[in-house]
Amino acid sequence: MDERPTTLKIRSVGRLRSGTRPWLWINLLSLDAPLVAVVWQALFAKCMTTPIHPAAFAVLGLSVWFIYVSDRLLDALGQYGNRAARHRFYREYWNIFSTMAVTALFAIGMLCARLDPRVIRNGLVLLTAVLVYLVLVHFGPDTGRRFWPKELAVAVLFAIGTGLVTWSRTEFPQSSMVLPICLFAALCWLNCTAVEYWEWKAARDTCDLPPHPVTVWLGLHLDSISFGVFVCCAVVFCWLPVRLQPIVASSLISAAALFWLDRNRDRFSADAQRVLVDVTLVSPMIFVLTKPGT
């Protein structure tokens, strides 16, 4: 029982040291989530014609990275320490990443001086919610987490944080941001569900704490639900203002990509699945890098 996790840890770290699979670094170094957040923030700002200071992109990217690294560092010390490659990796390099996280926190504080006071005020409210989430997940009783799927909480907090700057500074009615953020939150929920369900299914025999029943149900029907999101996006696409259509189109593409990945995931390794499921959310790059009218 104890030999398997040790072997997996050595193999995972060995791959990084040998450099044979460098494409996995983006996930193990927690760079995928900041990338997703920044490209969606850029899309929200572009569609809402809201200028954003470069510092806001830096703060969002560093904040997401800090939260994800902190979460994984706490996982590495707890019951998930041997569950996945990223957990074993962070346990191996705990001191290095904890130092980097503290450095990132100081950088965030310095960059916040360049932000709009409205953004800072709303960001502090969101920060409180994130801290409550981390405390409940890592220090709360296991029985308490049975009442809510943590994947949903992550998705909602992530989506709100990504749209926070645009929502705080837009000249349009703030209510027009509700649908874009909800669509993105739905995709994030499916993304987190896929990761949790696939990893739990692969390590079911050695996992003492199964996911929330809602997560298991969503994981079982991930392809159908992704297709449902795809259809919903296609239906509402023509009914929305032209300026919001790129957001719906990005959601449509991401839902289709997630549908395809769930149907074909057996063709990929567990590490590849973990990377590709985040790749499905970088669809806004198509529109962010495209000039209006082209």
C-alpha positions in Angstrom: 0.0 0.0 0.0 2.8 2.4 0.8 5.0 1.6 -2.1 2.7 2.8 -4.9 2.5 6.5 -3.9 6.3 6.6 -3.3 6.9 5.1 -6.8 4.5 7.6 -8.4 6.2 10.5 -6.6 9.6 9.5 -7.8 8.5 9.1 -11.3 6.7 12.4 -11.3 9.6 14.3 -10.0 12.0 12.4 -12.1 10.2 13.4 -15.3 10.5 17.1 -14.3 14.2 16.7 -13.5 15.0 14.9 -16.7 13.0 17.4 -18.8 11.4 14.6 -20.9 7.9 16.0 -20.4 8.3 19.8 -20.0 4.7 20.4 -21.3 3.5 19.2 -17.9 5.2 22.1 -16.2 2.4 24.5 -16.9 0.1 22.4 -14.6 2.6 21.4 -12.0 3.8 25.0 -11.6 0.2 26.2 -11.3 0.5 28.4 -14.4 -2.6 27.2 -16.2 -5.2 28.7 -13.9 -3.6 32.2 -14.1 -3.5 32.0 -17.9 -7.2 31.1 -18.1 -8.1 33.9 -15.7 -6.1 36.5 -17.6 -7.4 35.6 -21.1 -11.0 35.7 -19.8 -10.4 39.0 -18.0 -9.1 40.4 -21.3 -12.2 39.1 -23.2 -14.6 40.6 -20.6 -12.8 43.9 -20.8 -12.8 43.9 -24.6 -16.5 43.0 -24.9 -17.5 45.6 -22.3 -15.1 48.2 -23.8 -13.5 48.7 -20.4 -9.8 49.8 -20.3 -7.8 47.8 -17.8 -4.4 48.9 -16.5 -1.6 46.3 -17.0 -1.3 46.1 -13.3 -4.8 44.6 -13.0 -3.7 41.7 -15.2 -0.6 41.2 -13.1 -2.6 41.3 -9.9 -5.1 38.8 -11.2 -2.5 36.4 -12.5 -0.4 36.6 -9.3 -3.5 36.3 -7.1 -4.8 33.2 -8.8 -1.3 31.7 -8.8 -0.9 32.5 -5.1 -4.3 31.0 -4.2 -3.7 27.8 -6.2 -0.2 27.3 -4.9 -1.4 27.9 -1.3 -4.2 25.4 -1.8 -1.8 22.8 -3.2 0.7 23.4 -0.4 -2.0 22.8 2.1 -3.2 19.7 0.2 0.4 18.4 0.2 0.5 18.5 4.0 -2.9 16.9 4.4 -4.8 13.8 3.3 -4.3 14.5 -0.4 -0.5 14.4 -0.2 -0.1 11.3 -2.3 -3.2 11.6 -4.5 -2.0 13.3 -7.7 1.3 14.2 -9.3 0.9 17.9 -8.4 0.3 17.1 -4.7 3.4 14.9 -4.5 5.4 17.6 -6.4 4.4 20.3 -4.0 5.2 18.2 -1.0 8.7 17.6 -2.5 9.3 21.3 -3.1 7.2 22.7 -0.3 9.9 25.1 1.0 10.6 26.6 -2.4 7.0 27.2 -3.4 6.0 28.6 0.1 8.8 31.1 -0.3 7.7 32.0 -3.8 4.1 32.4 -2.6 5.1 34.8 0.1 7.1 36.8 -2.5 4.1 36.9 -4.8 1.9 38.2 -2.0 4.2 41.1 -1.5 4.2 41.8 -5.2 0.4 41.8 -5.2 0.3 44.3 -2.4 2.6 46.7 -4.3 0.7 46.4 -7.6 -2.6 47.0 -5.9 -1.5 50.7 -5.4 -2.1 51.2 -9.1 -5.7 49.8 -9.1 -9.0 51.7 -9.1 -10.3 52.1 -5.5 -13.5 50.4 -6.6 -11.6 47.3 -7.7 -9.7 47.2 -4.4 -12.9 47.5 -2.4 -14.6 44.7 -4.2 -11.4 42.7 -4.3 -11.2 42.7 -0.5 -14.8 41.4 -0.3 -13.8 38.6 -2.6 -10.6 37.9 -0.7 -12.7 37.4 2.5 -14.8 34.8 0.6 -11.6 33.0 -0.6 -10.1 32.9 2.9 -13.4 31.4 4.2 -13.2 28.8 1.5 -9.6 27.8 2.3 -10.4 27.6 6.0 -13.4 25.4 5.5 -11.7 23.1 3.1 -8.4 22.6 4.9 -9.3 23.1 8.5 -13.0 22.4 8.7 -14.5 19.1 9.6 -14.9 16.6 6.8 -18.6 16.2 7.6 -19.2 19.9 6.9 -17.9 19.6 3.3 -20.6 17.0 2.6 -23.2 19.8 2.4 -21.6 21.6 -0.5 -19.4 20.6 -3.5 -16.1 22.5 -3.3 -15.8 22.5 -7.1 -18.8 24.8 -7.3 -17.4 27.1 -4.7 -14.1 27.3 -6.6 -15.8 27.9 -9.9 -18.0 30.8 -8.6 -15.1 32.5 -6.8 -12.8 32.0 -9.8 -15.4 33.5 -12.3 -16.3 36.4 -10.0 -12.6 37.2 -9.5 -11.9 37.1 -13.3 -14.8 39.5 -14.0 -14.2 41.7 -11.0 -12.2 44.5 -12.6 -14.6 44.8 -15.6 -17.7 44.6 -13.4 -16.2 47.3 -11.1 -15.3 49.8 -13.9 -17.7 49.2 -16.7 -19.8 52.0 -18.1 -22.5 49.6 -19.0 -25.1 48.4 -16.5 -23.4 46.0 -14.2 -26.3 43.6 -14.7 -25.0 43.0 -18.3 -22.0 41.1 -16.7 -24.2 38.5 -15.0 -24.7 36.2 -18.0 -21.0 36.3 -19.0 -19.8 35.5 -15.5 -22.5 32.8 -15.1 -21.4 31.1 -18.3 -17.8 31.2 -17.3 -18.6 29.9 -13.8 -20.5 27.0 -15.4 -17.5 26.1 -17.5 -15.2 26.4 -14.5 -17.5 24.1 -12.5 -17.3 21.5 -15.3 -13.6 21.9 -15.4 -13.1 21.4 -11.7 -15.6 18.5 -11.7 -13.7 16.8 -14.5 -10.4 17.0 -12.6 -11.8 15.9 -9.3 -13.9 13.0 -10.8 -11.2 11.7 -13.1 -8.6 11.7 -10.3 -10.9 10.1 -7.8 -12.0 7.4 -10.3 -8.3 6.6 -11.0 -7.4 6.4 -7.3 -10.7 5.1 -5.9 -9.1 2.2 -4.1 -6.7 4.4 -2.2 -9.0 7.4 -1.6 -10.6 7.7 1.8 -12.7 10.7 1.0 -14.8 10.5 -2.1 -16.0 13.7 -3.9 -19.4 15.3 -3.2 -22.3 13.2 -4.6 -23.1 16.1 -7.0 -19.5 16.0 -8.3 -19.8 12.3 -8.9 -23.1 12.7 -10.7 -21.7 15.5 -12.9 -18.6 13.5 -13.6 -20.7 10.6 -14.8 -22.7 12.8 -17.2 -20.0 15.3 -18.1 -20.3 14.7 -21.8 -24.1 15.2 -21.8 -23.9 18.3 -19.6 -21.1 19.8 -21.7 -23.2 19.3 -24.8 -26.1 20.9 -23.0 -24.0 24.0 -22.3 -23.0 24.0 -25.9 -26.6 24.0 -27.1 -27.6 26.7 -24.6 -24.8 28.9 -25.9 -25.8 28.4 -29.5 -29.4 29.3 -28.6 -28.6 32.5 -26.8 -25.9 33.6 -29.2 -28.1 35.5 -31.6 -30.2 37.0 -28.9 -27.4 38.9 -27.2 -25.8 42.3 -28.1 -23.1 41.9 -30.7 -20.5 43.1 -28.1 -21.3 40.1 -25.9 -21.3 37.5 -28.6 -17.5 36.7 -28.4 -18.0 35.7 -24.7 -20.8 33.3 -25.7 -18.8 32.0 -28.7 -15.8 31.3 -26.4 -18.1 29.5 -24.0 -19.5 27.5 -26.9 -16.0 26.5 -28.1 -14.9 25.5 -24.5 -18.0 23.4 -24.0 -17.5 21.6 -27.3 -13.8 21.0 -26.4 -14.7 19.6 -23.0 -17.3 17.3 -24.6 -14.7 16.0 -27.0 -12.1 15.5 -24.2 -14.5 13.6 -22.0 -15.4 11.3 -24.8 -11.8 10.7 -25.8 -9.9 11.0 -22.5 -9.0 7.3 -22.4 -6.6 8.1 -25.3 -4.5 10.3 -23.0 -2.5 9.8 -19.8 -3.8 11.1 -16.5 -1.2 13.9 -16.6 -2.3 14.8 -20.2 -5.9 14.9 -19.2 -5.1 17.4 -16.4 -3.4 19.7 -18.8 -5.9 19.4 -21.7 -8.9 20.1 -19.5 -7.5 23.5 -18.8 -6.6 24.0 -22.4 -10.3 23.8 -23.2 -10.8 27.1 -21.3 -8.3 29.2 -23.3 -10.7 29.7 -26.2 -11.0 33.5 -25.5 -7.5 33.8 -27.1 -9.2 33.6 -30.5 -11.1 36.8 -29.9 -8.7 38.6 -27.7 -6.0 38.4 -30.3 -8.4 39.4 -33.1 -9.0 43.0 -33.9 -12.6 44.2 -34.1 -14.1 43.9 -37.5 -11.7 41.2 -38.8 
